[in-house]
Amino acid sequence: METARPAPPAEFSANDALKPIHFDFAKSDIRKSDAEILQASARWLSEHPRDLVLIEGHADERGTTEYNLALGERRARAAMNFLVAQGIAVNRFSIVSYGEDRPLCTEANEKCWARNRRDMFLTKPQ
């Protein structure tokens, strides 16, 4: 029996200033190009210290449900740890993994899977 993943809390919403980052297949390492995106996010978060952040970890459809949920969590934690290392307080973050449950693309090809291997960032005022 599959466990339904919760929807993001209603008070969190998308924030155009915080861009998504993407990952290589079966990896949770922050890539150089995505580190630059996270550095820009850290600057924005430093300028907006009252905003809280929900990091959503996602995976592509390959792998078991359990594996993809764990991978999505590792990806969200990797982004959070990167931002904390940039000076953003850890208590501003929450994370959730949706594994493969919320794909942006549903075609069975590498281009599509690459879009789905991501972290998304939502914010809310504190």
VENUR-V591522 format. One record per pair of residues at least 24 apart in sequence whose C-alpha atoms are under 7 Angstrom apart, sorted by the first residue. I is the first residue (numbers start at 0). J is the second residue. D is the distance in whole Angstrom. If there is no record, write none. Layout:
# VENUR-V591522
I_J_D ; I_J_D
This chain:
# VENUR-V591522
4_97_6 ; 10_123_6 ; 11_121_6 ; 11_122_5 ; 11_123_5 ; 12_121_5 ; 12_122_6 ; 12_123_7 ; 13_120_7 ; 13_121_5 ; 13_122_7 ; 14_121_6 ; 14_122_6 ; 16_40_7 ; 17_120_6 ; 19_117_7 ; 19_118_6 ; 19_119_5 ; 19_120_7 ; 20_117_5 ; 20_118_5 ; 21_116_6 ; 21_117_4 ; 21_118_6 ; 22_116_5 ; 22_117_6 ; 27_73_6 ; 27_74_5 ; 27_77_7 ; 28_77_7 ; 29_77_7 ; 37_82_7 ; 41_82_6 ; 41_85_6 ; 41_87_7 ; 45_87_7 ; 49_124_6 ; 49_125_5 ; 50_122_6 ; 50_123_5 ; 50_124_4 ; 50_125_5 ; 51_91_5 ; 51_92_6 ; 51_122_5 ; 51_123_5 ; 51_124_6 ; 51_125_6 ; 52_91_6 ; 52_92_5 ; 52_93_6 ; 52_120_7 ; 52_121_6 ; 52_122_5 ; 52_123_7 ; 53_92_6 ; 53_93_5 ; 53_94_5 ; 53_120_6 ; 53_121_5 ; 53_122_6 ; 54_93_6 ; 54_94_5 ; 54_95_6 ; 54_118_6 ; 54_119_6 ; 54_120_5 ; 54_121_7 ; 55_94_6 ; 55_95_5 ; 55_96_6 ; 55_97_7 ; 55_118_5 ; 55_119_5 ; 55_120_6 ; 56_95_6 ; 56_96_5 ; 56_97_6 ; 56_98_7 ; 56_117_6 ; 56_118_5 ; 56_119_7 ; 57_96_6 ; 57_97_5 ; 57_98_5 ; 57_99_6 ; 57_115_6 ; 57_116_6 ; 57_117_5 ; 57_118_6 ; 58_98_5 ; 58_99_5 ; 58_115_6 ; 58_116_4 ; 58_117_7 ; 59_99_5 ; 59_112_5 ; 59_115_5 ; 59_116_5 ; 60_99_5 ; 64_98_7 ; 67_98_4 ; 67_99_6 ; 68_96_6 ; 68_97_6 ; 68_98_4 ; 70_98_7 ; 71_96_5 ; 71_97_7 ; 71_98_5 ; 72_96_5 ; 74_118_7 ; 75_118_6
